[in-house]
Amino acid sequence: MTLKQCQPINKLEALLEHLYQRDIGDIDWVETSYQFGFSAQPHLIRYLKSQLGWCYPQKIDTKHHERINLSLIGISN
């Protein structure tokens, strides 16, 4: 695996870890977007949807799915 292939994986892992450490009501999506290099919240949402490949919150992680409900940030079928 090349560095270019690893960078998106590392970014996604860091982003998910950042989100998992917070309660859903405490997440500032705009600030999180800027912190991880996105120009706006919709870009973050599109990135999450494209990287995760699905949009059902129960598939995120069985112990974290209730904390990060993708439907709350505008990701739907």
N, CA, C and O atoms as a GROMACS GRO file, in nm:
protein
  308
    1MET      N    1   0.085  -0.117   0.000
    1MET     CA    2   0.000   0.000   0.000
    1MET      C    3   0.090   0.124   0.000
    1MET      O    4   0.188   0.132   0.074
    2THR      N    5   0.055   0.219  -0.084
    2THR     CA    6   0.134   0.341  -0.095
    2THR      C    7   0.088   0.445   0.007
    2THR      O    8  -0.018   0.432   0.067
    3LEU      N    9   0.170   0.548   0.025
    3LEU     CA   10   0.136   0.656   0.115
    3LEU      C   11   0.006   0.724   0.071
    3LEU      O   12  -0.078   0.759   0.154
    4LYS      N   13  -0.009   0.741  -0.060
    4LYS     CA   14  -0.130   0.805  -0.111
    4LYS      C   15  -0.255   0.722  -0.080
    4LYS      O   16  -0.362   0.779  -0.058
    5GLN      N   17  -0.243   0.592  -0.076
    5GLN     CA   18  -0.355   0.505  -0.042
    5GLN      C   19  -0.382   0.506   0.108
    5GLN      O   20  -0.496   0.490   0.151
    6CYS      N   21  -0.277   0.524   0.189
    6CYS     CA   22  -0.291   0.524   0.335
    6CYS      C   23  -0.352   0.653   0.389
    6CYS      O   24  -0.423   0.651   0.490
    7GLN      N   25  -0.325   0.764   0.326
    7GLN     CA   26  -0.370   0.894   0.377
    7GLN      C   27  -0.521   0.902   0.396
    7GLN      O   28  -0.565   0.948   0.502
    8PRO      N   29  -0.604   0.861   0.299
    8PRO     CA   30  -0.749   0.868   0.321
    8PRO      C   31  -0.795   0.776   0.434
    8PRO      O   32  -0.889   0.809   0.507
    9ILE      N   33  -0.730   0.662   0.449
    9ILE     CA   34  -0.765   0.569   0.556
    9ILE      C   35  -0.734   0.633   0.691
    9ILE      O   36  -0.814   0.626   0.784
   10ASN      N   37  -0.616   0.693   0.702
   10ASN     CA   38  -0.576   0.759   0.826
   10ASN      C   39  -0.669   0.876   0.858
   10ASN      O   40  -0.705   0.897   0.974
   11LYS      N   41  -0.708   0.951   0.756
   11LYS     CA   42  -0.798   1.065   0.776
   11LYS      C   43  -0.934   1.017   0.827
   11LYS      O   44  -0.990   1.075   0.920
   12LEU      N   45  -0.986   0.912   0.766
   12LEU     CA   46  -1.114   0.858   0.808
   12LEU      C   47  -1.107   0.804   0.951
   12LEU      O   48  -1.197   0.829   1.031
   13GLU      N   49  -1.002   0.732   0.984
   13GLU     CA   50  -0.985   0.679   1.120
   13GLU      C   51  -0.980   0.792   1.221
   13GLU      O   52  -1.043   0.783   1.326
   14ALA      N   53  -0.903   0.897   1.192
   14ALA     CA   54  -0.893   1.010   1.284
   14ALA      C   55  -1.027   1.080   1.299
   14ALA      O   56  -1.065   1.120   1.409
   15LEU      N   57  -1.098   1.096   1.190
   15LEU     CA   58  -1.229   1.161   1.193
   15LEU      C   59  -1.328   1.080   1.275
   15LEU      O   60  -1.398   1.136   1.360
   16LEU      N   61  -1.336   0.951   1.252
   16LEU     CA   62  -1.428   0.866   1.327
   16LEU      C   63  -1.391   0.862   1.475
   16LEU      O   64  -1.480   0.864   1.561
   17GLU      N   65  -1.263   0.857   1.506
   17GLU     CA   66  -1.220   0.859   1.646
   17GLU      C   67  -1.263   0.990   1.712
   17GLU      O   68  -1.310   0.991   1.826
   18HIS      N   69  -1.246   1.100   1.641
   18HIS     CA   70  -1.288   1.232   1.690
   18HIS      C   71  -1.438   1.231   1.721
   18HIS      O   72  -1.480   1.282   1.825
   19LEU      N   73  -1.517   1.175   1.632
   19LEU     CA   74  -1.662   1.172   1.650
   19LEU      C   75  -1.702   1.077   1.762
   19LEU      O   76  -1.792   1.108   1.840
   20TYR      N   77  -1.637   0.962   1.770
   20TYR     CA   78  -1.671   0.862   1.873
   20TYR      C   79  -1.645   0.914   2.014
   20TYR      O   80  -1.710   0.870   2.109
   21GLN      N   81  -1.552   1.006   2.029
   21GLN     CA   82  -1.516   1.058   2.161
   21GLN      C   83  -1.615   1.161   2.213
   21GLN      O   84  -1.602   1.208   2.326
   22ARG      N   85  -1.714   1.197   2.132
   22ARG     CA   86  -1.810   1.299   2.171
   22ARG      C   87  -1.952   1.244   2.168
   22ARG      O   88  -1.982   1.150   2.094
   23ASP      N   89  -2.037   1.305   2.248
   23ASP     CA   90  -2.179   1.275   2.238
   23ASP      C   91  -2.233   1.347   2.116
   23ASP      O   92  -2.182   1.452   2.077
   24ILE      N   93  -2.336   1.291   2.054
   24ILE     CA   94  -2.389   1.347   1.930
   24ILE      C   95  -2.428   1.494   1.945
   24ILE      O   96  -2.410   1.572   1.853
   25GLY      N   97  -2.480   1.530   2.060
   25GLY     CA   98  -2.520   1.669   2.081
   25GLY      C   99  -2.405   1.765   2.100
   25GLY      O  100  -2.422   1.886   2.088
   26ASP      N  101  -2.286   1.711   2.130
   26ASP     CA  102  -2.169   1.794   2.153
   26ASP      C  103  -2.083   1.814   2.028
   26ASP      O  104  -1.986   1.888   2.032
   27ILE      N  105  -2.118   1.748   1.919
   27ILE     CA  106  -2.037   1.759   1.797
   27ILE      C  107  -2.072   1.888   1.724
   27ILE      O  108  -2.188   1.912   1.689
   28ASP      N  109  -1.971   1.968   1.701
   28ASP     CA  110  -1.987   2.089   1.619
   28ASP      C  111  -1.943   2.049   1.477
   28ASP      O  112  -1.824   2.043   1.447
   29TRP      N  113  -2.041   2.022   1.391
   29TRP     CA  114  -2.011   1.969   1.258
   29TRP      C  115  -1.934   2.067   1.171
   29TRP      O  116  -1.850   2.026   1.091
   30VAL      N  117  -1.963   2.195   1.185
   30VAL     CA  118  -1.890   2.295   1.106
   30VAL      C  119  -1.744   2.298   1.149
   30VAL      O  120  -1.654   2.295   1.065
   31GLU      N  121  -1.720   2.304   1.280
   31GLU     CA  122  -1.584   2.305   1.331
   31GLU      C  123  -1.510   2.177   1.295
   31GLU      O  124  -1.392   2.181   1.257
   32THR      N  125  -1.577   2.064   1.306
   32THR     CA  126  -1.516   1.936   1.269
   32THR      C  127  -1.480   1.936   1.121
   32THR      O  128  -1.374   1.885   1.083
   33SER      N  129  -1.566   1.992   1.038
   33SER     CA  130  -1.538   2.000   0.894
   33SER      C  131  -1.409   2.075   0.869
   33SER      O  132  -1.322   2.027   0.795
   34TYR      N  133  -1.395   2.192   0.929
   34TYR     CA  134  -1.275   2.273   0.910
   34TYR      C  135  -1.152   2.206   0.971
   34TYR      O  136  -1.043   2.211   0.913
   35GLN      N  137  -1.168   2.145   1.086
   35GLN     CA  138  -1.057   2.080   1.154
   35GLN      C  139  -0.995   1.969   1.069
   35GLN      O  140  -0.874   1.946   1.073
   36PHE      N  141  -1.080   1.900   0.991
   36PHE     CA  142  -1.031   1.790   0.910
   36PHE      C  143  -1.011   1.828   0.764
   36PHE      O  144  -0.999   1.741   0.677
   37GLY      N  145  -1.007   1.957   0.736
   37GLY     CA  146  -0.969   2.005   0.604
   37GLY      C  147  -1.078   2.015   0.500
   37GLY      O  148  -1.050   2.026   0.381
   38PHE      N  149  -1.203   2.013   0.544
   38PHE     CA  150  -1.314   2.029   0.451
   38PHE      C  151  -1.354   2.175   0.446
   38PHE      O  152  -1.345   2.245   0.547
   39SER      N  153  -1.398   2.221   0.331
   39SER     CA  154  -1.433   2.363   0.317
   39SER      C  155  -1.571   2.394   0.373
   39SER      O  156  -1.603   2.510   0.399
   40ALA      N  157  -1.654   2.291   0.392
   40ALA     CA  158  -1.788   2.311   0.445
   40ALA      C  159  -1.844   2.178   0.497
   40ALA      O  160  -1.793   2.071   0.463
   41GLN      N  161  -1.946   2.187   0.578
   41GLN     CA  162  -2.009   2.068   0.635
   41GLN      C  163  -2.061   1.972   0.528
   41GLN      O  164  -2.044   1.851   0.544
   42PRO      N  165  -2.125   2.020   0.420
   42PRO     CA  166  -2.172   1.925   0.317
   42PRO      C  167  -2.059   1.842   0.256
   42PRO      O  168  -2.080   1.727   0.217
   43HIS      N  169  -1.939   1.900   0.247
   43HIS     CA  170  -1.826   1.823   0.194
   43HIS      C  171  -1.788   1.711   0.289
   43HIS      O  172  -1.754   1.601   0.245
   44LEU      N  173  -1.793   1.738   0.419
   44LEU     CA  174  -1.766   1.634   0.519
   44LEU      C  175  -1.869   1.521   0.508
   44LEU      O  176  -1.834   1.403   0.512
   45ILE      N  177  -1.994   1.557   0.493
   45ILE     CA  178  -2.100   1.457   0.483
   45ILE      C  179  -2.082   1.372   0.358
   45ILE      O  180  -2.095   1.249   0.364
   46ARG      N  181  -2.052   1.435   0.246
   46ARG     CA  182  -2.028   1.359   0.122
   46ARG      C  183  -1.907   1.267   0.137
   46ARG      O  184  -1.908   1.153   0.089
   47TYR      N  185  -1.804   1.317   0.204
   47TYR     CA  186  -1.684   1.236   0.227
   47TYR      C  187  -1.718   1.113   0.311
   47TYR      O  188  -1.679   1.002   0.276
   48LEU      N  189  -1.790   1.134   0.422
   48LEU     CA  190  -1.827   1.020   0.506
   48LEU      C  191  -1.909   0.918   0.428
   48LEU      O  192  -1.885   0.798   0.437
   49LYS      N  193  -2.005   0.966   0.353
   49LYS     CA  194  -2.091   0.877   0.276
   49LYS      C  195  -2.010   0.800   0.171
   49LYS      O  196  -2.030   0.680   0.152
   50SER      N  197  -1.919   0.868   0.103
   50SER     CA  198  -1.840   0.801   0.000
   50SER      C  199  -1.740   0.703   0.059
   50SER      O  200  -1.718   0.595   0.003
   51GLN      N  201  -1.679   0.737   0.171
   51GLN     CA  202  -1.579   0.650   0.232
   51GLN      C  203  -1.641   0.530   0.301
   51GLN      O  204  -1.586   0.420   0.297
   52LEU      N  205  -1.755   0.551   0.364
   52LEU     CA  206  -1.818   0.442   0.436
   52LEU      C  207  -1.897   0.352   0.344
   52LEU      O  208  -1.918   0.234   0.373
   53GLY      N  209  -1.942   0.407   0.231
   53GLY     CA  210  -2.008   0.326   0.130
   53GLY      C  211  -2.151   0.288   0.161
   53GLY      O  212  -2.211   0.210   0.088
   54TRP      N  213  -2.207   0.341   0.268
   54TRP     CA  214  -2.344   0.313   0.307
   54TRP      C  215  -2.390   0.426   0.396
   54TRP      O  216  -2.312   0.514   0.431
   55CYS      N  217  -2.514   0.423   0.433
   55CYS     CA  218  -2.564   0.534   0.513
   55CYS      C  219  -2.655   0.489   0.627
   55CYS      O  220  -2.734   0.568   0.678
   56TYR      N  221  -2.645   0.365   0.667
   56TYR     CA  222  -2.725   0.317   0.779
   56TYR      C  223  -2.644   0.326   0.908
   56TYR      O  224  -2.539   0.263   0.919
   57PRO      N  225  -2.691   0.403   1.006
   57PRO     CA  226  -2.614   0.423   1.128
   57PRO      C  227  -2.578   0.295   1.201
   57PRO      O  228  -2.473   0.289   1.265
   58GLN      N  229  -2.662   0.192   1.196
   58GLN     CA  230  -2.632   0.070   1.269
   58GLN      C  231  -2.510  -0.003   1.213
   58GLN      O  232  -2.458  -0.093   1.278
   59LYS      N  233  -2.465   0.034   1.095
   59LYS     CA  234  -2.349  -0.032   1.037
   59LYS      C  235  -2.218   0.038   1.072
   59LYS      O  236  -2.112  -0.010   1.032
   60ILE      N  237  -2.221   0.148   1.142
   60ILE     CA  238  -2.096   0.218   1.177
   60ILE      C  239  -2.013   0.130   1.270
   60ILE      O  240  -1.899   0.095   1.240
   61ASP      N  241  -2.070   0.098   1.382
   61ASP     CA  242  -2.001   0.019   1.483
   61ASP      C  243  -2.107  -0.015   1.586
   61ASP      O  244  -2.179   0.074   1.632
   62THR      N  245  -2.118  -0.140   1.620
   62THR     CA  246  -2.228  -0.179   1.708
   62THR      C  247  -2.225  -0.110   1.842
   62THR      O  248  -2.331  -0.090   1.902
   63LYS      N  249  -2.109  -0.074   1.894
   63LYS     CA  250  -2.106  -0.008   2.024
   63LYS      C  251  -2.114   0.144   2.013
   63LYS      O  252  -2.130   0.212   2.114
   64HIS      N  253  -2.102   0.199   1.892
   64HIS     CA  254  -2.105   0.344   1.876
   64HIS      C  255  -2.220   0.393   1.790
   64HIS      O  256  -2.240   0.514   1.778
   65HIS      N  257  -2.297   0.304   1.731
   65HIS     CA  258  -2.395   0.348   1.632
   65HIS      C  259  -2.499   0.443   1.688
   65HIS      O  260  -2.552   0.525   1.613
   66GLU      N  261  -2.530   0.435   1.814
   66GLU     CA  262  -2.630   0.526   1.868
   66GLU      C  263  -2.572   0.665   1.890
   66GLU      O  264  -2.647   0.763   1.895
   67ARG      N  265  -2.442   0.676   1.902
   67ARG     CA  266  -2.380   0.805   1.928
   67ARG      C  267  -2.364   0.887   1.800
   67ARG      O  268  -2.372   1.010   1.804
   68ILE      N  269  -2.343   0.820   1.689
   68ILE     CA  270  -2.325   0.893   1.564
   68ILE      C  271  -2.430   0.842   1.466
   68ILE      O  272  -2.409   0.743   1.397
   69ASN      N  273  -2.540   0.910   1.462
   69ASN     CA  274  -2.649   0.873   1.374
   69ASN      C  275  -2.636   0.957   1.247
   69ASN      O  276  -2.663   1.077   1.248
   70LEU      N  277  -2.594   0.893   1.139
   70LEU     CA  278  -2.568   0.966   1.016
   70LEU      C  279  -2.691   1.040   0.964
   70LEU      O  280  -2.678   1.140   0.894
   71SER      N  281  -2.809   0.992   0.999
   71SER     CA  282  -2.929   1.062   0.953
   71SER      C  283  -2.940   1.200   1.017
   71SER      O  284  -3.004   1.289   0.961
   72LEU      N  285  -2.879   1.219   1.134
   72LEU     CA  286  -2.884   1.350   1.199
   72LEU      C  287  -2.800   1.455   1.129
   72LEU      O  288  -2.820   1.575   1.149
   73ILE      N  289  -2.704   1.410   1.046
   73ILE     CA  290  -2.621   1.506   0.976
   73ILE      C  291  -2.655   1.512   0.828
   73ILE      O  292  -2.579   1.567   0.748
   74GLY      N  293  -2.769   1.458   0.792
   74GLY     CA  294  -2.819   1.473   0.656
   74GLY      C  295  -2.785   1.360   0.561
   74GLY      O  296  -2.808   1.373   0.441
   75ILE      N  297  -2.730   1.249   0.611
   75ILE     CA  298  -2.700   1.138   0.522
   75ILE      C  299  -2.820   1.045   0.524
   75ILE      O  300  -2.860   0.994   0.629
   76SER      N  301  -2.877   1.023   0.409
   76SER     CA  302  -2.990   0.933   0.398
   76SER      C  303  -2.979   0.853   0.270
   76SER      O  304  -2.889   0.876   0.189
   77ASN      N  305  -3.070   0.760   0.252
   77ASN     CA  306  -3.069   0.678   0.130
   77ASN      C  307  -3.089   0.761   0.007
   77ASN      O  308  -3.090   0.708  -0.104
   0.00000   0.00000   0.00000
